[in-house]
Amino acid sequence: MDVKKQSRFSRTRYNEAKMGAYYTDPQHCRYISRFLQFPDEEEVCCLEPSIGDGKAILTVTGKTEGTRENLKIYGIEINDETYQDVKDTKGVDQCLKADFLNDTIISHNSFSFIFMNPPYGTSEEKTRYELGFLRKVIPYATKGAVMVFVIPQYVATEEELLKEWCSHFETYFLYRFQDNEYDKYKQIVLIGQRKTSNERDKDEEQRLRTVISLNRDMPVIPEAYDGERLAVPRSSEKGIEEFMTRIFHADEAMETLKRSPLTRVLQDAICVPPYLIDNLARPPIMPSEGHMYLLAVSGAGQGLVGNAENGDLHLQRGVAKIAKRSEYVQDENGVMKEVEITYPQISYNIIESSGQIQMLQ
């Protein structure tokens, strides 16, 4: 009897496996790669919205040996432990720790190759994850983009998924996995190219449904293929203006900044030294009252002064206030008058290491 849907128990067990270490079989990734033709020099931006350990897309694109630097791999991974490993994997250019369906912001029409083996199961909104991922990823694909879609056979026969796929992609290859892998999750692979116009094709939907419904009698992906390959068009990183999470992760930003060659430049631009006195040389002459005023209002002379070894380490801060005083002066007629004079008063508050506080004026 064909399996048409997963029980809650089997979905839970599967999702636990996905959060662990179950990914697309590497050998089948090599089989899939033989149907694709990537350019040798032109840049291609590739997206995998559930990247896992990254080995699947690296194998399919042939970037596992450190070659093909023209292929730029972008991935998204929700599991923190897996993300920590894959973000530093050689060959993966950019990776986000996020829920692809809800927490990402990505430029449209940016990727000309997409590899997708999404989580299997049903969301709280009663929508299959496979359908949700497909709908979400379509706007990010360029016209003519090549898509590799690995999904369970029983999901691929559903009307909404076939409608979405056939409306946006022309199917070039359709196979089920070989017996040893097919027995696990009934996986099939659809390889197609995005259409220039989005129109529903009911005849194509019915054709695919008929083939997929054969279940184990579907064509099996061959171990060797030397026929015509599907060419992947170029795409440029310049077109990816946004590839980010909706939530700003300060810790991740700091770690990225530490690894960036621009770290020193940014530090000089945005970081203020904690104590200005550290940058001041000894003055050649004793500052005048005017100089003292300028130093105080600019913050010079504040901070830690002295050192612990000499026992004179203390904290000081210069403050400028407007003070008033009265004087009696004689006017031109010889009459004495009281005149109020305002002037800046410079004070230095000193907190010594002993805790004693002094104020110098």
Legacy VTK file of the C-alpha trace (Angstrom):
# vtk DataFile Version 3.0
C-alpha trace
ASCII
DATASET POLYDATA
POINTS 361 float
0.000 0.000 0.000
1.319 3.428 -0.932
2.041 5.871 1.890
0.106 9.077 1.287
0.923 11.064 4.411
3.093 10.887 7.489
1.813 10.261 10.963
2.712 12.771 13.650
5.088 10.217 15.162
6.963 9.608 11.906
7.197 13.355 11.208
8.622 13.950 14.677
11.166 11.173 14.238
12.125 12.496 10.821
12.535 16.076 12.023
14.730 14.837 14.862
16.870 13.096 12.277
17.087 16.248 10.158
18.154 18.257 13.196
20.773 15.582 13.755
22.770 14.413 10.755
20.428 13.069 8.027
21.008 14.810 4.684
20.651 14.034 0.985
22.630 10.913 0.177
26.069 11.962 -1.207
26.057 9.279 -3.898
22.695 10.496 -5.216
24.068 14.059 -5.192
26.801 12.841 -7.525
24.182 11.211 -9.768
22.244 14.509 -9.891
25.377 16.513 -10.744
25.722 14.604 -14.033
22.529 16.194 -15.347
23.833 19.743 -14.838
26.299 21.922 -16.718
27.810 24.845 -14.789
29.884 27.520 -16.559
33.659 27.259 -16.093
34.355 30.936 -15.480
31.132 32.969 -15.315
29.784 33.645 -11.853
26.789 31.635 -10.621
24.965 32.333 -7.355
23.560 29.162 -5.780
21.022 28.925 -2.972
20.144 26.095 -0.595
17.477 27.160 1.944
18.053 24.146 4.231
21.773 23.645 3.784
22.481 21.223 6.631
26.190 20.344 6.606
26.598 21.838 3.113
27.857 18.626 1.497
24.802 18.161 -0.739
25.035 21.423 -2.663
28.835 21.300 -2.715
28.680 17.816 -4.264
25.970 18.704 -6.781
27.871 21.808 -7.922
31.234 20.013 -7.903
32.788 22.545 -5.540
34.016 19.995 -2.997
37.621 19.969 -4.212
38.157 23.708 -3.690
37.698 24.428 -7.391
34.936 26.357 -9.148
35.470 29.579 -7.237
33.055 31.168 -9.721
30.199 29.315 -7.988
28.990 31.263 -4.934
27.143 29.134 -2.371
24.524 30.759 -0.108
22.779 28.724 2.559
20.313 28.935 5.429
20.310 26.619 8.446
17.937 26.705 11.424
19.827 24.344 13.736
22.415 26.282 15.761
24.904 23.431 16.205
24.811 22.566 12.507
25.061 26.236 11.566
28.198 26.716 13.682
29.870 23.966 11.645
28.643 24.804 8.158
29.251 28.577 8.275
33.008 27.927 8.289
32.911 25.128 5.709
35.243 25.758 2.793
33.213 26.482 -0.319
30.177 27.927 1.498
30.378 31.672 0.877
27.473 32.940 2.991
25.255 31.233 5.566
22.416 32.482 7.753
21.161 30.966 10.986
17.433 31.399 10.491
14.030 29.903 9.819
13.898 30.202 6.036
10.103 30.476 5.908
9.742 33.285 8.444
13.015 34.987 9.326
14.877 35.805 6.102
15.117 38.813 3.786
16.600 37.954 0.374
16.853 39.896 -2.876
14.465 38.703 -5.572
15.662 37.370 -8.950
19.190 36.787 -7.601
19.990 33.062 -7.826
20.335 31.066 -11.038
20.749 27.703 -9.285
18.720 26.365 -6.360
19.136 23.024 -4.623
16.378 22.205 -2.165
15.685 19.230 0.078
13.392 20.890 2.652
12.118 19.404 5.930
9.312 16.912 5.437
6.112 17.375 7.392
3.214 19.710 8.112
3.471 23.138 9.739
1.200 24.459 12.475
-0.763 26.187 9.694
-1.490 22.739 8.187
0.699 23.461 5.165
3.330 21.019 3.978
6.842 22.361 4.529
7.790 21.236 1.025
5.074 23.436 -0.505
5.937 26.351 1.780
9.614 26.192 0.824
8.762 26.012 -2.884
6.481 29.054 -2.748
9.022 30.984 -0.689
12.024 30.259 -2.912
10.471 30.955 -6.341
10.817 34.786 -6.194
14.550 34.432 -5.502
15.146 32.514 -8.743
16.195 34.350 -11.887
14.420 33.723 -15.186
15.969 30.568 -16.578
17.256 29.472 -13.169
17.798 25.738 -12.689
16.090 24.094 -9.730
16.824 20.695 -8.125
13.945 19.691 -5.840
14.229 16.569 -3.645
10.902 15.577 -2.035
8.929 12.498 -0.949
6.962 10.749 -3.697
3.638 10.974 -1.835
3.993 14.777 -1.458
4.884 15.286 -5.128
1.499 13.944 -6.239
-0.451 16.609 -4.309
-2.325 19.073 -6.502
-1.095 22.313 -4.886
2.553 21.332 -5.126
2.317 20.166 -8.737
0.400 23.311 -9.616
3.115 25.508 -8.097
5.952 23.579 -9.714
4.438 23.360 -13.195
3.396 27.031 -13.168
6.981 28.177 -12.669
9.284 25.396 -13.888
9.661 23.302 -17.003
10.587 19.766 -15.974
13.635 18.282 -17.706
14.370 15.266 -15.501
12.274 13.242 -13.049
13.545 10.200 -11.174
13.091 8.323 -7.947
16.090 7.442 -5.789
17.587 3.988 -5.985
16.058 1.264 -3.807
18.395 1.540 -0.820
17.545 5.240 -0.395
13.986 5.155 -1.727
13.013 2.675 0.962
13.865 5.241 3.665
11.837 8.311 2.696
10.473 7.588 -0.820
12.561 10.434 -2.219
12.311 11.593 -5.821
14.103 14.400 -7.615
12.635 17.006 -9.961
15.109 18.973 -12.097
13.656 21.905 -13.979
14.230 25.391 -15.346
12.249 28.469 -14.445
9.862 29.659 -17.138
9.820 33.159 -18.579
6.082 33.419 -17.869
4.075 31.900 -15.017
1.080 30.026 -16.401
-0.601 26.955 -15.047
-0.135 23.868 -17.227
-2.764 21.289 -16.260
-1.633 18.825 -18.921
1.914 18.853 -17.531
0.563 18.499 -13.989
-1.364 15.394 -15.016
1.632 13.941 -16.861
3.889 14.316 -13.826
1.225 12.975 -11.468
0.837 9.870 -13.619
4.590 9.179 -13.599
5.054 9.939 -9.893
2.036 7.779 -8.951
3.876 4.748 -10.319
5.788 4.830 -7.026
8.454 2.098 -7.194
7.837 1.683 -10.937
9.030 5.239 -11.589
12.251 5.629 -13.597
15.242 5.191 -11.263
18.037 7.765 -11.344
20.896 6.214 -13.325
24.361 5.759 -11.860
25.888 6.846 -15.167
24.496 9.533 -17.485
26.232 10.891 -20.573
23.321 12.602 -22.313
22.599 16.303 -22.775
22.989 18.356 -19.627
20.853 21.228 -18.411
22.932 24.423 -18.593
22.887 26.663 -15.516
22.863 30.365 -16.481
25.123 32.976 -14.928
24.149 35.275 -12.063
26.165 37.849 -10.157
26.696 38.542 -6.466
26.190 42.208 -7.295
22.490 41.401 -7.674
22.246 40.141 -4.087
21.679 43.385 -2.219
19.904 41.647 0.672
20.713 38.330 2.291
19.949 38.692 5.974
17.787 37.673 8.888
14.853 39.750 10.090
16.356 39.714 13.588
19.731 41.366 14.101
22.130 39.021 15.875
24.707 41.247 17.575
27.006 38.373 18.534
27.099 37.054 14.971
27.779 40.549 13.637
30.682 40.954 16.057
32.192 37.609 15.089
31.885 38.492 11.403
33.491 41.856 12.058
36.423 40.216 13.845
37.101 38.067 10.772
36.815 40.995 8.379
39.912 42.782 6.999
37.977 46.021 7.548
37.983 45.552 11.329
40.771 48.079 11.986
39.219 50.658 9.663
35.825 50.333 11.352
37.382 50.488 14.814
39.086 53.775 13.974
35.829 55.136 12.557
33.335 54.145 15.276
35.317 53.485 18.459
36.252 56.327 20.820
39.289 55.815 23.075
38.112 55.381 26.691
40.488 58.026 28.084
41.564 61.022 26.070
44.504 61.636 28.377
46.198 58.564 26.939
46.531 60.395 23.633
47.909 63.637 25.050
51.614 64.380 25.192
53.139 66.331 28.084
52.517 70.064 27.423
55.688 72.076 26.739
54.430 74.920 28.965
51.961 75.236 31.830
48.458 75.809 30.410
46.988 79.270 30.931
43.474 79.864 32.271
42.150 79.949 28.726
43.926 76.715 27.869
42.631 75.107 31.043
39.103 76.112 30.037
39.449 74.585 26.578
40.933 71.393 27.996
38.147 71.032 30.528
35.233 71.558 28.143
36.809 69.214 25.566
37.209 66.460 28.144
41.014 66.476 28.244
42.506 65.601 31.574
39.754 63.178 32.479
40.081 59.496 33.166
42.574 57.343 35.028
45.786 59.160 35.963
48.913 57.834 37.614
49.581 54.157 38.142
49.008 51.501 40.764
52.706 50.723 41.199
53.472 54.263 42.415
50.352 54.306 44.572
49.045 57.464 42.901
46.408 55.928 40.611
43.305 58.108 40.701
40.318 59.170 38.647
39.920 62.794 37.674
37.494 64.794 35.616
37.671 68.406 34.514
34.483 70.461 34.718
33.819 74.005 33.510
31.050 76.033 35.172
29.938 79.632 34.899
30.612 81.391 38.221
29.671 84.906 39.452
31.295 87.408 41.774
30.632 91.026 42.791
33.127 93.894 42.711
32.888 97.595 43.525
34.285 99.847 40.840
34.399 103.614 40.430
32.737 105.071 37.359
33.933 108.082 35.373
32.079 110.398 37.750
33.835 108.976 40.799
30.766 107.089 42.006
31.278 103.598 43.461
29.047 100.897 41.946
28.635 97.187 42.522
29.248 95.174 39.352
28.481 91.475 38.910
31.097 89.616 36.876
30.560 86.185 35.302
33.500 83.963 34.430
34.263 80.311 33.671
35.433 78.385 36.709
37.528 75.297 36.092
37.282 72.466 38.632
39.026 69.129 38.711
37.327 66.436 40.774
39.811 63.815 41.908
38.935 60.422 43.389
42.060 58.921 44.882
42.696 55.194 45.182
42.051 55.487 48.930
38.522 56.735 48.179
39.244 60.318 49.228
37.638 62.938 47.015
39.273 66.297 46.325
38.266 69.240 44.178
40.881 71.529 42.685
39.955 74.934 41.253
LINES 1 362
361 0 1 2 3 4 5 6 7 8 9 10 11 12 13 14 15 16 17 18 19 20 21 22 23 24 25 26 27 28 29 30 31 32 33 34 35 36 37 38 39 40 41 42 43 44 45 46 47 48 49 50 51 52 53 54 55 56 57 58 59 60 61 62 63 64 65 66 67 68 69 70 71 72 73 74 75 76 77 78 79 80 81 82 83 84 85 86 87 88 89 90 91 92 93 94 95 96 97 98 99 100 101 102 103 104 105 106 107 108 109 110 111 112 113 114 115 116 117 118 119 120 121 122 123 124 125 126 127 128 129 130 131 132 133 134 135 136 137 138 139 140 141 142 143 144 145 146 147 148 149 150 151 152 153 154 155 156 157 158 159 160 161 162 163 164 165 166 167 168 169 170 171 172 173 174 175 176 177 178 179 180 181 182 183 184 185 186 187 188 189 190 191 192 193 194 195 196 197 198 199 200 201 202 203 204 205 206 207 208 209 210 211 212 213 214 215 216 217 218 219 220 221 222 223 224 225 226 227 228 229 230 231 232 233 234 235 236 237 238 239 240 241 242 243 244 245 246 247 248 249 250 251 252 253 254 255 256 257 258 259 260 261 262 263 264 265 266 267 268 269 270 271 272 273 274 275 276 277 278 279 280 281 282 283 284 285 286 287 288 289 290 291 292 293 294 295 296 297 298 299 300 301 302 303 304 305 306 307 308 309 310 311 312 313 314 315 316 317 318 319 320 321 322 323 324 325 326 327 328 329 330 331 332 333 334 335 336 337 338 339 340 341 342 343 344 345 346 347 348 349 350 351 352 353 354 355 356 357 358 359 360
